Each structure stands twice: as structure tokens, then as C-alpha cells.
């Protein structure tokens, strides 16, 4: 019996028929997922089920993760998706909710977070007030690096416009000193999002916007592993960055 799947369905108040419709399969198939714990659905069906149930794949089908990964240094890889947009929105919410010490959003714009996560500002405010450090590392909208990337992407919704959305949302949180923000441009081709000891990494591909880029979900398992290497990268850029509030006040002055 796949007890994790059964509990997730109960928590989501979904019947076998309802989950089947959301995943594009018949109800008997969902029944077999529950009664045969070693039965692993196709990847697209697993992702659809995770999205519908608000649960992570390694919880519902841990064997699918184990069979896809080696036992060497890459054991820190929890899951990979060919597109950021293929990852369940519930994954992001779950990672934010579980974090207690550190939330670092080192995406060049972080624009999509405000659209896809309901009341993200409120969640960040509560986290910060409970002692969690919250940081945003943004691209400088006036930098030549940003202008060059905008020309390469060639989309109407420019990087600087997307950055402006995040700046507007951060303005609403100005009264929370634990929420910090800095400008830097060294991560224009690599977004890193840290949630305590879990992380999402998105390498940005040429002429592709963020949602078209691949995504890796990492979990720290060793010293100087993949997680630590990406974390060190972010800390280096953070150390070089300019405080957003000071930079904007200097421009206005």
C-alpha cells in the first residue's frame, strides 16, 4: 500500500476519480498506484499528481527518485525538471513554509515568485519576524549586463520591468529590517534559491527566459558538495552587491 499517496489524497480531499481526471489517467490506474507501492507512474503523471496534491515527488514515490540517481556526489540532487515551469508550484510554497533559518532568492528578477505564490509578501514578513533571514539578490536594472541580456531575450516584458515588480513588492516590506536586498549582476545566467538546507538552481539558457530553463532541486548532504558550491557562489555575489535601498536613495537624491 502506498500510504503516503493515500494520506496525501485524504488531506487534499480528492477521490481516486478526481485525481485521475487531474492526471489524465483512469481511476483504476490511480487505484493501482495506491495498492501497488512498487508501481511507479510515468514522470508526467507523477508531476501532475504532485501538483494536484501539493506534495513532493520523493514523498509519494521515493523509489522513482532513488532509481534516477547514482550514489556518488550527485546524491544531493532530489529532482530535476527540464523546464522551471514543469516544477509544481506547490514545491516552492513547501520550501518557503519549511524554512526557518534562511531564505535567499538570488534570481535575477524573482518576478515569477510574486505571480505564482499567493501572498508571498505576507509569508516572508512572518518568516522574517520569526527570526528567519530573508535576502533578495537582484540584477541591477540600469546595468549594461541587464541591457545586454534584455536584447538577447528579445521579449516585451523586459528584465528591468520584471526587476521593477520585485522592487515594488520589497517596498511594501521596508518596515521589516530582516528582509534585505542587494543589486548584483554576476548571476544573470544562474538563479539560486536557498531554503535552509534545500535549494533550487536554474541555469539560464541562451535566448531563453527563466521559465524555459532547466531546474534542479538540491538538498545538502555533504561538505563541499553541489549545495555548498552554489551557496558559496551566492555568498560571493552577495558580498559584492550594493544595498538596494541605499542605491535607490542615492539615485533619487
Order of alpha helices (4+ residues) and beta strands (2+ residues): alpha-alpha-alpha-alpha-alpha-alpha-beta-alpha-beta-alpha-alpha-beta-alpha-alpha-beta-beta-beta-beta-alpha-beta-alpha
